[in-house]
């Protein structure tokens, strides 16, 4: 009895949502074009980081080779972007990585993904709102912060901010009202700010190439000595590297690329528009790929212009572009940069706020969160309750909290979502087309016959008999993908935490490393030999299973770089989420409701019996 109860409990955790192919009816308004999605993706991804991050990475990590860092980071992000693009073509619904996980790996993982996406969007919204407030305050001479610090000061370091930010709170509430008006209105505002931001970045890039000097990519120790001679008596390069195009070596490029990777976070908001895009199966993949390419061109151009205008060791990480224009004698250009920075922050803020209520709405509609959050306002066809609730929470956090210690939590949630989407693409591509179930929840008879005839053998793992996916081959890929995720996690943990003994030639760690690589290679070979689905899609990830596995490796490795404190906060957040899931979501899930109802055919038979018995009594 206990074993049966545990089995039923386990089945609930891994139950998957079944979807009908194609576009389903939706209560949201299908009003977003491909251009709207590109603007949303570019605006969300190309935030204020382009005005700050390039200077920080160039000065401390990579020098002029920052352009290579952005190239490596863009290629790594494109791996995740391609996986999102295929799922956007395959599952055109709201919910992004949450729904993709629900369809593929089960309910518990889906809730975990959605719960962390909500955290990422809330913290992202609050932190960008405070950054917007700070940038505007700096532009007007810091009058707001000085006034509030003198009158209302909060004295709880690492928890509460130095002062309550009324401006940031008001900004979030204002944009919450804009989002409540409708998706098309939000998209229009996003397009306007994104165009202004791109025009400013175009001005920066062209100015950099006009005023730049190629010698700044070939700096030597003599140049550095001349630069610092009037400042102090230090003549050695020290931490500034060895000069030239790659002053900090290959290691500097890798460290810079790891930082630049987060500059491309944000494109996933496009995947939440599956029920509001006019043609989601085509426009979501197109929007993701184009937005990532535009963002790469912008980052590449700005970093090139910045390091051409000014020696990398003289950059100011807090405000690199204004300082670079001051260095070249174009001081008034800093006002243009300030306008672009505010527009970038505005689009980034909208990009964080737009997907947040959509994920909450999708989870609430599935019953995993409280049903009231799935209410739609018929006038604007927007998830009004989810929009208002999430906006108020984000505004409250922007008003009171110090968010610098919480920003890494955003990264964990995003990287976890990226990893799960890559695993889901890997699994679904190898599943049989007959996996789609009909309304009665019954599989086709032909599938059952194939399943009965199949036997799992060692030869069958590497030389399958069928050229199309079968239930057995699909199950093999499912198990192998789970093992690969586990092995890649262990490999990344070894590389992140014990790299020193590994590089020093410790035989034990080298043996562990080689064993892990052999297991990963062997299991990858098993997946590669399985037949793939031939279902036509508007977009498919190329080079399976290699590209999804590379994406998983990059994402998990970056997650392993997080501090113990960040993982502790992540654990607290997950405890809160699991309390909601096990206390409410598991019992109110739509899949739970479906399992409690008899199949349609059996219900029809019951009705026929009732009618026949009624007729007999009447006779």
Phi, psi and omega per residue, in radians:
X1 nan -0.821 3.131
X2 -1.109 -0.714 -3.140
X3 -1.122 -0.695 3.104
X4 -1.130 -0.684 3.116
X5 -1.125 -0.712 3.105
X6 -1.138 -0.676 3.110
X7 -1.113 -0.767 3.114
X8 -1.101 -0.702 3.123
X9 -1.103 -0.766 3.118
X10 -1.131 -0.660 3.111
X11 -1.115 -0.596 3.093
X12 -1.144 -0.623 -3.102
X13 -1.205 -0.530 -3.069
X14 -1.907 0.142 3.121
X15 -1.122 2.467 -3.059
X16 -1.950 2.641 3.124
X17 -1.464 2.346 3.106
X18 -1.738 2.396 -3.099
X19 -2.185 2.545 3.001
X20 -1.382 2.534 3.137
X21 -1.169 2.684 3.112
X22 1.497 -2.995 -3.101
X23 -1.489 2.212 3.117
X24 -1.587 2.874 3.048
X25 -1.172 2.568 -3.095
X26 -2.430 2.661 3.082
X27 -1.512 -0.140 3.095
X28 -1.541 2.881 -3.092
X29 -1.599 2.181 3.081
X30 -1.458 1.628 -3.011
X31 -2.300 -0.036 -3.029
X32 -1.689 2.255 3.096
X33 -1.565 3.070 3.084
X34 -1.082 -0.683 3.111
X35 -1.080 -0.684 3.090
X36 -1.063 -0.732 -3.118
X37 -1.206 -0.663 3.090
X38 -1.108 -0.770 3.125
X39 -1.098 -0.699 3.120
X40 -1.126 -0.774 -3.138
X41 -1.167 -0.785 3.126
X42 -1.140 -0.770 -3.125
X43 -1.110 -0.686 -3.132
X44 -1.263 -0.620 -3.071
X45 -1.484 -0.730 -3.042
X46 -1.568 1.152 -3.102
X47 -1.487 -2.714 -3.105
X48 -1.173 -0.212 3.131
X49 -1.010 -0.563 -3.135
X50 -1.141 -0.414 3.141
X51 -1.564 -0.238 -3.053
X52 -2.152 -0.794 -2.968
X53 -1.064 -0.684 -3.092
X54 -1.032 -0.723 3.131
X55 -1.176 -0.704 -3.127
X56 -1.127 -0.821 -3.109
X57 -1.220 -0.709 -3.118
X58 -1.128 -0.699 -3.073
X59 -1.314 -0.761 -2.959
X60 -1.754 -0.346 -2.970
X61 -2.177 -0.724 -2.914
X62 -2.279 -0.364 -3.054
X63 1.163 -2.588 3.134
X64 -1.068 -0.391 3.137
X65 -1.241 0.149 3.035
X66 -1.018 -0.489 3.110
X67 -1.107 -0.600 3.076
X68 -1.244 -0.653 3.093
X69 -1.003 -0.805 -3.140
X70 -1.169 -0.577 3.088
X71 -1.145 -0.813 3.118
X72 -1.097 -0.769 3.141
X73 -1.117 -0.679 3.138
X74 -1.146 -0.728 3.110
X75 -1.112 -0.702 3.104
X76 -1.130 -0.736 3.124
X77 -1.191 -0.582 3.129
X78 -1.111 -0.523 3.074
X79 -1.025 -0.831 3.099
X80 -1.187 -0.665 -3.135
X81 -1.083 -0.681 3.119
X82 -1.146 -0.672 3.098
X83 -1.124 -0.766 3.069
X84 -1.072 -0.672 -3.103
X85 -1.107 -0.753 3.123
X86 -1.127 -0.718 -3.137
X87 -1.199 -0.586 3.061
X88 -1.080 -0.617 3.087
X89 -1.325 -0.527 -3.075
X90 -1.495 -0.699 -3.052
X91 -2.227 1.436 -3.090
X92 -1.388 1.214 3.140
X93 -2.306 2.893 3.015
X94 -1.268 2.694 3.052
X95 2.154 -0.322 3.056
X96 0.948 -2.364 -3.045
X97 -1.071 -0.495 3.108
X98 -1.034 -0.881 -3.103
X99 -1.202 -0.679 3.136
X100 -1.043 -0.709 3.110
X101 -1.189 -0.669 -3.113
X102 -1.103 -0.690 -3.117
X103 -1.231 -0.518 -2.930
X104 -1.881 -0.923 -2.965
X105 -1.930 -0.042 3.000
X106 1.972 2.998 -2.937
X107 -1.231 -0.726 -3.091
X108 -1.127 -0.794 3.097
X109 -1.119 -0.635 3.119
X110 -1.103 -0.803 3.116
X111 -1.094 -0.742 3.121
X112 -1.020 -0.766 3.136
X113 -1.128 -0.862 -3.124
X114 -1.099 -0.708 -3.138
X115 -1.093 -0.680 3.125
X116 -1.328 -0.546 3.042
X117 -1.113 -0.709 3.101
X118 -1.043 -0.788 3.113
X119 -1.051 -0.768 -3.130
X120 -1.065 -0.777 -3.098
X121 -1.224 -0.666 3.140
X122 -1.149 -0.848 3.139
X123 -1.148 -0.694 3.105
X124 -1.073 -0.760 3.122
X125 -1.088 -0.832 -3.100
X126 -1.134 -0.731 -3.106
X127 -1.202 -0.694 3.116
X128 -1.189 -0.634 3.098
X129 -1.090 -0.741 3.092
X130 -1.163 -0.632 3.089
X131 -1.144 -0.689 3.084
X132 -1.076 -0.816 3.131
X133 -1.056 -0.746 -3.128
X134 -1.152 -0.718 3.135
X135 -1.132 -0.743 3.122
X136 -1.160 -0.706 3.115
X137 -1.089 -0.717 3.113
X138 -1.127 -0.587 -3.125
X139 -1.195 -0.532 -3.107
X140 -1.787 0.257 3.040
X141 1.611 0.396 3.069
X142 1.057 0.517 -3.126
X143 -1.209 -0.646 -3.090
X144 -1.139 -0.879 -3.087
X145 -1.135 -0.692 -3.139
X146 -1.127 -0.700 3.137
X147 -1.156 -0.806 -3.098
X148 -1.229 -0.655 3.109
X149 -1.131 -0.571 3.136
X150 -1.352 -0.460 -3.052
X151 -1.871 -0.740 -3.104
X152 -2.246 1.629 -3.116
X153 -1.927 2.354 3.112
X154 -1.807 2.319 -3.029
X155 -2.047 1.057 3.047
X156 -2.323 1.516 -3.089
X157 -1.084 2.556 3.126
X158 1.168 0.034 3.077
X159 -2.168 -1.124 3.123
X160 -1.726 2.667 3.127
X161 -1.245 2.938 -3.139
X162 -1.115 -0.550 3.125
X163 -2.645 2.659 3.099
X164 -1.215 2.268 -3.043
X165 -1.683 1.540 3.141
X166 -1.124 -0.602 -3.103
X167 -1.143 -0.802 3.130
X168 -1.104 -0.728 3.124
X169 -1.088 -0.792 3.127
X170 -1.090 -0.649 3.139
X171 -1.140 -0.766 3.128
X172 -1.122 -0.743 3.133
X173 -1.146 -0.634 3.103
X174 -1.107 -0.795 -3.138
X175 -1.258 -0.466 3.023
X176 -1.083 -0.736 3.068
X177 -1.094 -0.673 3.105
X178 -1.120 -0.763 3.128
X179 -1.125 -0.578 3.134
X180 -1.203 -0.379 -3.137
X181 -1.221 -0.484 3.131
X182 2.522 2.773 -3.102
X183 -1.205 -0.646 -3.096
X184 -1.170 -0.676 3.111
X185 -1.146 -0.738 3.099
X186 -1.099 -0.708 -3.137
X187 -1.135 -0.635 3.125
X188 -1.110 -0.821 3.119
X189 -1.088 -0.721 3.123
X190 -1.067 -0.736 -3.141
X191 -1.089 -0.729 -3.126
X192 -1.093 -0.871 -3.130
X193 -1.140 -0.641 -3.130
X194 -1.161 -0.717 3.110
X195 -1.085 -0.785 3.117
X196 -1.071 -0.759 3.135
X197 -1.064 -0.771 -3.139
X198 -1.176 -0.620 3.088
X199 -1.125 -0.734 3.119
X200 -1.133 -0.749 3.115
X201 -1.136 -0.634 3.050
X202 -1.080 -0.703 3.075
X203 -1.088 -0.747 3.134
X204 -1.090 -0.776 -3.091
X205 -1.140 -0.828 -3.135
X206 -1.114 -0.739 3.126
X207 -1.081 -0.705 -3.140
X208 -1.102 -0.706 3.128
X209 -1.257 -0.495 3.105
X210 -1.325 -0.828 -3.052
X211 -1.594 -0.119 -3.071
X212 -1.316 2.913 -3.129
X213 -2.374 2.129 -3.116
X214 -1.073 -0.328 3.118
X215 -1.099 -0.451 3.126
X216 -1.197 -0.175 3.016
X217 -1.696 0.032 -3.113
X218 -2.296 0.573 -3.050
X219 -1.172 2.531 3.130
X220 -2.075 3.107 3.124
X221 -1.110 -0.559 3.120
X222 -1.120 -0.702 3.101
X223 -1.090 -0.717 -3.140
X224 -1.152 -0.679 3.121
X225 -1.101 -0.712 3.120
X226 -1.154 -0.618 -3.098
X227 -1.224 -0.634 -3.052
X228 -1.740 -0.026 -3.068
X229 -1.063 -0.645 -3.130
X230 -1.456 -0.076 -3.077
X231 -1.742 -0.812 -3.129
X232 -2.722 -3.040 -3.095
X233 -1.682 0.230 -3.112
X234 -1.506 2.089 -3.082
X235 -1.919 -0.183 3.140
X236 -1.492 2.639 3.135
X237 -1.155 -0.612 3.120
X238 1.035 -2.305 -3.074
X239 -1.253 -0.093 -3.116
X240 -1.422 0.069 3.021
X241 1.504 -2.805 -3.010
X242 -1.887 0.181 -3.137
X243 1.413 -3.047 -3.123
X244 1.359 -2.916 -3.088
X245 -1.329 -0.527 -3.131
X246 -2.138 1.289 -3.024
X247 -1.224 -0.382 -3.085
X248 -1.916 0.208 3.054
X249 1.280 -3.046 -3.116
X250 -1.116 -0.618 3.115
X251 -1.079 -0.680 3.103
X252 -1.112 -0.658 3.102
X253 -1.109 -0.755 3.139
X254 -1.135 -0.763 3.119
X255 -1.120 -0.700 3.105
X256 -1.159 -0.680 3.135
X257 -1.144 -0.644 3.106
X258 -1.090 -0.671 3.094
X259 -1.245 -0.749 -3.102
X260 -1.177 -0.375 3.129
X261 -0.973 -0.706 -3.098
X262 -1.220 -0.270 3.083
X263 -1.207 -0.333 -3.125
X264 -1.725 0.060 3.085
X265 -1.273 2.334 3.118
X266 2.395 -0.419 -3.121
X267 -1.102 -0.394 -3.079
X268 -1.136 -0.256 3.097
X269 -1.094 -0.435 3.105
X270 -1.078 -0.605 -3.082
X271 -1.203 -0.239 3.126
X272 -1.485 -0.036 -3.063
X273 -1.681 0.317 -3.038
X274 -1.023 -0.459 -3.134
X275 -1.818 0.113 3.109
X276 -2.150 -0.190 3.061
X277 -1.375 2.518 -3.117
X278 -1.193 -0.660 3.108
X279 -2.388 1.306 -2.956
X280 -1.090 -0.591 -3.082
X281 -1.151 -0.398 3.101
X282 -1.814 -0.727 -3.001
X283 -1.359 -0.526 3.128
X284 -1.160 -0.891 3.069
X285 -1.035 -0.750 -3.141
X286 -1.102 -0.770 -3.122
X287 -1.100 -0.713 -3.127
X288 -1.142 -0.839 -3.087
X289 -1.152 -0.790 -3.119
X290 -1.156 -0.729 -3.108
X291 -1.132 -0.707 3.087
X292 -1.121 -0.682 3.133
X293 -1.168 -0.741 3.113
X294 -1.098 -0.745 3.137
X295 -1.121 -0.686 3.100
X296 -1.091 -0.782 3.128
X297 -1.048 -0.701 -3.139
X298 -1.162 -0.845 3.132
X299 -1.090 -0.763 -3.132
X300 -1.090 -0.784 -3.123
X301 -1.160 -0.776 -3.117
X302 -1.158 -0.753 -3.136
X303 -1.155 -0.638 3.081
X304 -1.120 -0.847 -3.119
X305 -1.074 -0.707 -3.088
X306 -1.130 -0.811 -3.109
X307 -1.331 -0.296 3.029
X308 -1.407 -0.595 -3.096
X309 -1.278 -0.512 -2.943
X310 -2.591 2.465 3.056
X311 -0.994 2.379 -3.014
X312 -1.040 -0.555 -3.084
X313 -1.343 -0.106 3.088
X314 -1.818 0.026 3.136
X315 -1.162 2.560 3.063
X316 -1.806 1.931 -3.051
X317 -0.995 -0.549 -3.089
X318 -1.248 -0.636 -3.102
X319 -2.573 1.217 -3.029
X320 -1.167 -0.712 -3.064
X321 -1.212 -0.824 3.064
X322 -1.014 -0.701 3.124
X323 -1.150 -0.645 3.127
X324 -1.156 -0.715 3.098
X325 -1.188 -0.627 3.062
X326 -1.112 -0.691 -3.140
X327 -1.116 -0.631 -3.115
X328 -1.550 -0.047 3.108
X329 1.592 0.188 3.108
X330 -1.885 1.015 -3.051
X331 -1.036 -0.709 -3.131
X332 -1.049 -0.345 -3.127
X333 -1.129 -0.294 -3.124
X334 -1.142 -0.425 3.091
X335 -1.248 -0.639 3.057
X336 -1.105 -0.729 3.115
X337 -1.090 -0.695 3.137
X338 -1.094 -0.723 3.112
X339 -1.111 -0.788 3.115
X340 -1.082 -0.672 3.134
X341 -1.109 -0.737 3.122
X342 -1.166 -0.674 3.085
X343 -1.140 -0.696 3.116
X344 -1.114 -0.733 3.108
X345 -1.135 -0.628 3.139
X346 -1.145 -0.800 3.126
X347 -1.192 -0.630 3.099
X348 -1.134 -0.667 3.115
X349 -1.144 -0.788 3.083
X350 -1.112 -0.641 3.123
X351 -1.146 -0.523 3.074
X352 -1.376 -0.608 -3.065
X353 -1.429 -0.531 -3.057
X354 -1.093 -0.872 -3.085
X355 -1.324 -0.347 -3.034
X356 -0.999 -0.939 3.140
X357 -1.197 -0.426 3.128
X358 -1.197 -0.697 3.092
X359 -1.174 -0.766 3.112
X360 -1.060 -0.757 3.125
X361 -1.059 -0.787 -3.128
X362 -1.091 -0.742 -3.139
X363 -1.185 -0.683 3.137
X364 -1.209 -0.654 3.127
X365 -1.157 -0.539 3.078
X366 -1.417 -0.092 3.099
X367 1.551 0.020 -3.118
X368 -1.403 -0.417 2.964
X369 -2.062 3.027 -3.015
X370 -1.077 2.320 -3.004
X371 -1.012 -0.537 -3.085
X372 -1.065 -0.437 -3.128
X373 -1.279 -0.154 -3.137
X374 -1.675 0.119 -3.113
X375 -1.206 2.387 -3.137
X376 -1.946 2.333 3.040
X377 -1.438 2.037 -3.010
X378 -1.129 -0.446 -3.122
X379 -1.180 -0.668 -3.093
X380 -1.999 -0.133 -3.110
X381 0.984 0.755 3.088
X382 -2.072 2.642 3.062
X383 -1.272 1.470 -2.904
X384 -1.139 -0.775 -3.089
X385 -1.159 -0.808 3.127
X386 -1.088 -0.659 3.131
X387 -1.131 -0.828 -3.086
X388 -1.199 -0.786 -3.109
X389 -1.103 -0.845 -3.129
X390 -1.141 -0.636 3.104
X391 -1.135 -0.721 3.129
X392 -1.143 -0.737 3.129
X393 -1.097 -0.798 3.132
X394 -1.123 -0.683 3.120
X395 -1.123 -0.708 3.121
X396 -1.111 -0.724 3.119
X397 -1.160 -0.709 3.107
X398 -1.154 -0.505 -3.098
X399 -1.259 -0.701 -2.937
X400 -2.006 -0.610 -2.830
X401 -1.652 2.617 2.966
X402 -1.482 2.044 -2.924
X403 -1.792 -0.058 -3.076
X404 -1.074 -0.609 -3.126
X405 -1.367 -0.199 -3.096
X406 -1.786 -0.174 -3.046
X407 -1.096 -0.598 3.120
X408 -1.099 -0.450 3.069
X409 -1.100 -0.593 3.049
X410 -1.000 -0.759 -3.077
X411 -1.140 -0.719 3.133
X412 -1.069 -0.829 -3.135
X413 -1.056 -0.763 -3.119
X414 -1.189 -0.791 -3.117
X415 -1.158 -0.623 3.068
X416 -1.101 -0.741 3.116
X417 -1.116 -0.762 3.103
X418 -1.010 -0.785 -3.102
X419 -1.110 -0.776 -3.109
X420 -1.162 -0.647 3.110
X421 -1.123 -0.716 3.103
X422 -1.098 -0.743 3.104
X423 -1.106 -0.712 -3.124
X424 -1.129 -0.706 3.085
X425 -1.070 -0.764 -3.138
X426 -1.056 -0.741 -3.094
X427 -1.258 -0.848 -3.016
X428 -1.172 -0.557 -3.105
X429 -1.097 -0.447 -3.073
X430 -1.803 0.172 3.128
X431 -1.544 2.601 3.128
X432 -1.197 2.605 3.120
X433 -1.108 -0.500 -3.141
X434 -1.234 -0.021 3.139
X435 -1.102 -0.494 3.126
X436 -1.150 2.162 -3.043
X437 -1.680 2.707 3.106
X438 -1.483 -3.102 -3.020
X439 -1.094 -0.505 -3.139
X440 -1.395 -0.074 -3.142
X441 1.337 0.308 -3.109
X442 -1.830 2.444 3.087
X443 -1.463 2.829 -3.123
X444 -1.178 2.617 -3.122
X445 -1.109 -0.613 3.138
X446 -1.074 -0.698 3.129
X447 -1.090 -0.688 -3.128
X448 -1.133 -0.677 3.139
X449 -1.143 -0.736 3.122
X450 -1.098 -0.722 -3.105
X451 -1.100 -0.683 -3.134
X452 -1.195 -0.587 -3.063
X453 -1.375 -0.375 -3.045
X454 -1.407 2.505 3.043
X455 -2.288 2.432 3.134
X456 -1.477 2.065 3.101
X457 -2.259 2.833 3.111
X458 -1.113 -0.678 3.103
X459 -1.153 -0.635 3.139
X460 -1.161 -0.422 3.111
X461 -1.153 -0.666 -3.084
X462 -1.815 -0.310 3.130
X463 -2.374 1.285 -3.116
X464 -1.083 2.550 -3.121
X465 -1.348 -0.522 -3.051
X466 -1.663 2.550 3.100
X467 -1.626 -0.112 3.073
X468 -2.102 2.699 -3.110
X469 -1.089 2.508 3.064
X470 -2.156 2.911 3.090
X471 -0.976 -0.646 -3.141
X472 -1.193 -0.800 3.128
X473 -1.127 -0.630 3.073
X474 -1.114 -0.692 3.112
X475 -1.193 -0.628 3.092
X476 -1.068 -0.795 3.134
X477 -1.141 -0.668 3.128
X478 -1.050 -0.832 -3.132
X479 -1.178 -0.766 -3.135
X480 -1.109 -0.681 3.120
X481 -1.120 -0.689 3.097
X482 -1.117 -0.751 3.101
X483 -1.117 -0.698 3.126
X484 -1.121 -0.704 3.106
X485 -1.057 -0.720 3.120
X486 -1.162 -0.814 -3.118
X487 -1.152 -0.688 3.101
X488 -1.141 -0.623 3.086
X489 -1.113 -0.758 3.113
X490 -1.132 -0.730 3.133
X491 -1.078 -0.782 3.135
X492 -1.140 -0.644 3.097
X493 -1.104 -0.742 3.111
X494 -1.106 -0.790 -3.117
X495 -1.161 -0.610 -3.079
X496 -1.410 -0.650 -2.996
X497 -1.787 -0.456 -3.080
X498 -2.212 0.672 -3.127
X499 -1.226 -0.551 -3.102
X500 -1.090 -0.933 3.089
X501 -1.111 -0.507 3.124
X502 -1.168 -0.807 -3.135
X503 -1.249 -0.462 -3.139
X504 -1.403 -0.069 3.055
X505 1.595 0.381 3.103
X506 -1.069 2.094 -3.054
X507 -1.076 -0.584 -3.132
X508 -1.130 -0.850 -3.095
X509 -1.237 -0.576 3.065
X510 -1.135 -0.705 3.106
X511 -1.103 -0.738 3.100
X512 -1.079 -0.770 -3.123
X513 -1.092 -0.811 -3.138
X514 -1.133 -0.718 3.113
X515 -1.066 -0.768 3.111
X516 -1.081 -0.764 3.132
X517 -1.095 -0.693 3.137
X518 -1.141 -0.764 3.126
X519 -1.115 -0.765 3.137
X520 -1.094 -0.750 3.138
X521 -1.118 -0.765 -3.135
X522 -1.101 -0.802 -3.127
X523 -1.182 -0.641 3.075
X524 -1.082 -0.682 3.089
X525 -1.080 -0.674 3.097
X526 -1.081 -0.800 3.134
X527 -1.099 -0.753 -3.085
X528 -1.064 -0.552 -3.099
X529 -1.414 -0.209 -3.111
X530 -1.350 2.602 3.137
X531 -1.232 2.456 3.134
X532 -1.657 2.734 3.087
X533 -1.231 2.459 3.123
X534 -1.756 0.255 3.139
X535 -1.033 2.166 -3.126
X536 -1.213 2.305 3.082
X537 -2.289 2.747 3.100
X538 -1.203 -0.406 3.110
X539 -2.650 2.431 3.069
X540 -2.332 2.482 3.069
X541 -1.180 2.219 3.108
X542 -1.377 2.940 2.990
X543 0.965 0.786 3.006
X544 -1.285 2.562 0.005
X545 -1.603 0.189 -2.977
X546 -1.154 -0.905 -3.030
X547 -1.101 -0.804 3.072
X548 -1.050 -0.655 3.135
X549 -1.185 -0.648 3.065
X550 -1.109 -0.700 3.109
X551 -1.108 -0.773 3.123
X552 -1.059 -0.770 -3.132
X553 -1.065 -0.827 -3.141
X554 -1.058 -0.792 -3.086
X555 -1.142 -0.792 -3.115
X556 -1.178 -0.669 3.127
X557 -1.073 -0.727 3.110
X558 -1.175 -0.611 3.091
X559 -1.127 -0.616 -3.134
X560 -1.221 -0.211 3.112
X561 -1.421 -0.159 -3.107
X562 -1.218 2.655 -3.114
X563 -1.356 2.878 3.120
X564 -1.105 -0.638 3.110
X565 -1.086 -0.683 3.107
X566 -1.129 -0.740 3.113
X567 -1.167 -0.570 3.082
X568 -1.139 -0.767 3.099
X569 -1.119 -0.667 3.088
X570 -1.062 -0.719 3.112
X571 -1.094 -0.700 3.109
X572 -1.108 -0.778 -3.137
X573 -1.087 -0.700 -3.134
X574 -1.213 -0.596 3.069
X575 -1.068 -0.741 3.093
X576 -1.076 -0.781 -3.130
X577 -1.113 -0.771 -3.138
X578 -1.146 -0.559 3.066
X579 -1.079 -0.703 3.103
X580 -1.209 -0.739 -3.079
X581 -1.164 -0.888 -3.083
X582 -1.296 -0.450 3.132
X583 -1.491 -0.463 -3.074
X584 -2.306 -0.949 -2.959
X585 -1.069 -0.720 -3.090
X586 -1.087 -0.673 -3.103
X587 -1.383 -0.488 -3.051
X588 -1.823 0.117 3.124
X589 -1.068 2.480 3.092
X590 -1.059 -0.594 3.107
X591 -1.143 -0.563 3.068
X592 -1.174 -0.725 3.126
X593 -1.120 -0.738 3.133
X594 -1.098 -0.688 -3.105
X595 -1.198 -0.446 3.128
X596 -1.393 -0.297 -3.120
X597 -1.615 2.459 3.071
X598 -1.211 2.670 3.091
X599 -0.992 2.766 -3.054
X600 -1.095 -0.674 -3.112
X601 -1.126 -0.747 -3.115
X602 -1.179 -0.624 3.098
X603 -1.164 -0.639 3.126
X604 -1.136 -0.704 3.103
X605 -1.089 -0.698 3.123
X606 -1.076 -0.730 3.126
X607 -1.117 -0.745 3.134
X608 -1.069 -0.743 3.130
X609 -1.089 -0.747 3.136
X610 -1.078 -0.722 -3.119
X611 -1.184 -0.707 -3.126
X612 -1.158 -0.687 3.127
X613 -1.178 -0.641 3.116
X614 -1.119 -0.710 3.124
X615 -1.125 -0.694 3.136
X616 -1.071 -0.760 3.137
X617 -1.143 -0.649 -3.110
X618 -1.190 -0.614 3.094
X619 -1.162 nan nan
